[in-house]
Amino acid sequence: MGGYILKRIFYMVPTLLGILTVNFFVIQLAPGGPVEQVISKMQGDRRSVLERITGQDGDLVSTPDTSLNRVNRYKGASGVSPEMIREIEKQFGFDKPVHERYLNMLKSYLCFDFGESFFRDRKVVDIIFEKMPVSISLGLWSTLLIYGISIPLGIRKAVNHGTRFDVWSSTVVILMNSIPVFLFAVLLITVFAGGSYLQWFPLRGLVSPGFDALPFWGKVTDYLHHLCLPILAMSIGGIAGLALLTKNSFLEEINKLYVVTARAKGVTEKRILLGHVFRNAMIIVISGLPATFVSIFFTGSMMIEVIFSLDGMGLLGFESTMQRDYPVMFANLYIGLLMGLVLKIISDITYVWVDPRISFDESEV
């Protein structure tokens, strides 16, 4: 097992390198890079100034400090000079060849140095550390809630397959799975966060303004109070899908020959379920844990962060992509990949913990 883990860690390097390389060169070909963003903004600002001076129809506005020379000066400056473009390219590092920028990025990422944001005038690491508590809170508690509800529910549905409980719970699960996350989030706000009916939960932020002055248990209560609605909104679809997956996995194991043999020998249902069926059925459930957590941590949380005014990694990734803030974009990608690969190794270790009969041959990966 130790040799397998070392090999998996070793193979993380080419995986990270390959994905970063493909994304780096694809993004270089995409139009509307940071230089174009700045030039467009400069031209838009100057056009706005010209409109204020001349009026929307281009006629001269009679103000005390308006003169024909001033209007002509702004009209002549509506474009951006080649010298200014070269200065902007140098500021963003685009005066260097693409292969040199690529190698510099790899050297920096080896030391977890992500540089500075193009448009926020701050180090990328500081920005990420500032946003990470929100996304960690959403990802961790949502994953725990999804697995904490889905697994017991799926097991009970499998044991009571075909009963009234199974039929009604399946109906509820299917309805939950059919509700879009954003729609359910808006519904929760409307009903429970002062939208139209009740005001039981706060609408904005991860904590209240006076959080630092609260005692320990007051901080815990305030923190959980703010997270209730976002976590519930993020978990609804995951609970439905995982509950059905758990049920089907347990049903498949329950109908196998070794379960029939154990029953014939007089083994109790509880021992069969927990001692034999559980460790076999849980393998397929555990295999989806890394993907679930990473998707909630990054992509799944963006919409929730916007709706509940939570400033986390999902919103940061979206904004940096729209602004073409390459350092923040690649740092988000790098951290997401690294977390996914590490969680995959942890998932493999969990296989052995759930079912000790599983062993990873050191010659395989």
Phi, psi and omega in degrees: 000320179298317178295323179296316180296319179298319178294321179296319177296320179296319182284350174297328184296305179295330177295310177299316182298316182295314182292318178297320181296312181299313182294323181298311185284331175294318181293328178297332181276344183287138178287164176077041179289183183299324178296314178297325179297315181293316180298317179298320179293319179297316179294322178295319179296316181292324177294324178293319178296318180297321179293324178292329181282316188264343187092162184296331182268003177092358179278154182290130177272129184275089174243159185303326185259012180273134177217160181296323179296320180295318178298314180297325180295318179289325178295322180289337182264011182292336174266176179244129184290155177301326178295319178295321178297317179296324178293320178294317178299321178293322179299321181269359180084011181275005173280350179264155177299156185296323181291328178290320177295323179295314180294321178297322178296316180296318179298318181292320183290334175298330179259011183056036175257106185263005177076203181246149177294144179292325190240356182253352178056040179215160176291141182297322180300317179296320179296315182294316178298328179289323183272339190296322180305323180295311183290323177297317179300312181295314183293314183294307185290326177294318178297316179297320180293318180299310182288325181294330179267318188292317185294308176299322179294316179296321178296314181295322178296322179292318180294324182255036183302129178089352180278176180297320178300318181295320181293312182292318179294324177296321177298315179296318181296318180295319177296319178298319182290338183271349181273122176298146183300314183295324180291319178293323178297316178297322179296317178298318179296317182298321186272317192248351185240034174082012180294305179218340188237271185263158177231064183272335186233150176287156185260331188238149170078169179268332178218168179281161180303321181266033186299318185296333182276352182282152172291173187303306183292332174294322177294318179298315180297316180296319179298312180291327179298320179287332186272346187305304184292315178300318181292320178297319179294321181287334189270344190300313180290321180295321179298316182297310183295316183288327178297316178293322178297317179296318179299310181297323179294318179289322178298320179297320180286322182298328183272005181279164188295325183293333177287319177299319179296317180297320178295321180295331179278358177090013178290138182292154180299322181296316180292322178298315184293312185274328185272334184238305186292318187302310185290334176279319183287332185284346182299314181292330179288316181293328183299336180269000183298312180301314181296323180297312183294315183294320180294322177290320184297321185251286189287318185292336185272346186299311182295319179294320179297322179292313185293319183262012177056049177250123186266090184236196185292324180298313178294322178298316179297320179295313181295319180293327177291318179294324180274353186059042177275084190302316179302319180289320179301310183289327176295318176300315180297315183297313181294320178297316178297315181298316178297318180298318181291320178294317179296329177294320177296317178298323177297319177296320177295323179295328175305313182293324179293319180289317182228097182299345180290339179284131175221141180262116178294135184294345179269359182242158176230000000 
